[in-house]
Amino acid sequence: MDPLESQAKHAEYALIGAGPSAICAIPSILKNGVSGDDVIWIDPQFNVGDFGTILSVGSSVPGNTAVEDYQKVIKEIFALFPAFAPPKNQAFEIDQLHPSFVCTLKVAANPMQHITNELRKIVRSLEGKVTNIVSDTERLTLEIMLNDGTRTFIKTKRAILATGSQPKILKLPTMHASVTMIDPTIAFIQTELNEYLRQHPGITTVAVIGSSHSAALATMHCLKAGLTVKQFMNKAYKYATPCVAPDGTKYTQYDNTGLKGDVAKFTQQLLDDIRSGKSEYTNKLKIYIGKDRQEINSLLEQHLVGCSHAVAAIGYQASNTLQVNNQVLSSLSHNNKTTEFDGIKGLFGIGVAFPQQVQAISGEIECAVGVGKFWSTANHPIVREIWRKNSAGA
């Protein structure tokens, strides 16, 4: 045993990561009657994860979550902890926006940062990075590299991973190996893309690969930056659409996979105008659709010619920032109903990397991503009971 491990701190719950899903999980745990002294929260920055940092720089990423979802979560957290609510003369910008508006992540991050600061007054917190988790029949042992460069250990009954995600990597056909991949985060923020183009003059044509909201966002920003875009998709876009079920229940079809906000408006108008030949982008966008990976690869081989750069917006996977029993996170089997990891008692996952799977009234099955969805997951009666009862050593 490492000598430091014998001096490990103990906790009932350890929260790893400080993005929106962790901010939703901690109030749920405390609402279950757990003392703040029994919770340790671990993150290097406590700045709302990527949401509040790299996705909120410059003009920030346009969101795909309605303001009312943020407002609802903030209101419910303030109801649980009245002392968190700021004075009325210090209201957040998001409080003044219409509920149906879709704001940038930077606007939404401000109240999330405020709640983070308040939660840290209640629970124990450590500024550092968890590098390894080892499970045994009694506990989970977390190895942490603190920001000051020293190591420490925590022994806990339960650990909730809210560690975020990273874009999936696409390998282009060998014949196009010289094409430079642009970090999708750059393409998601107009000011960051403009700066990239300033630093890399001469780029005229880029490929955008994907059919998601993120792909549409990248395409929109590339076109607005004056680039020609070749887009490769495996299906046509879907749009989040308000609907009413036969029993009168209101819901949103394609709530998790459909385009929303300014991205939806731009894309819908763009495609309509291109079809009618009216768009200023008619000669700036070419779309190729293949039904499967083989067809997409064939289309890339044929039509990537002329593209010096490409953006792959093909989804996300768990960030492999730590290992669990010598396995990277992306290799673990996660139950998207209960949040548990198969075969590892007391370990749970929530957030973009480990979303809960839901079925809409209209039948489609989607992964629930967004602050309102994370709040619903963390406060679902089944999930709360599993977090309470299932632990290492139980």
ABEGO torsion letter per residue (X at the ends): XBAAAAABBBBABBBBEABAAAAAAAAAAAAAGBBAAABBBBBAAGAGEAAABAAABEAEBBBABBAAAAAAAAAAAAAABAAABBBAAABBAAAABBAABBBBAAAAAAAAAAAAAAAAAABBBBBEBBABBBBBAABBBBBBBBAAGBBBBBBBABBBBBAEBBBBBBBBBAAAAABBBBBAAAAABAAAAAAAAAABBGBABBBBBEABAAAAAAAAAAAAAGBBBBBBBABBBBBBBBBBBAAGBBBBBGAAABBBEAAAAAAAAAAAAAAAGABAAAAABBBBBBABAAAAAAAAAAAABGBABBBBBAEBBBBBABBBGGBBAAABBBBAAAGBBBGBBGBBBBEAABBBBBBBAAGBBBBBBEAAAAAAAAABAAAAAAAAABBBGX
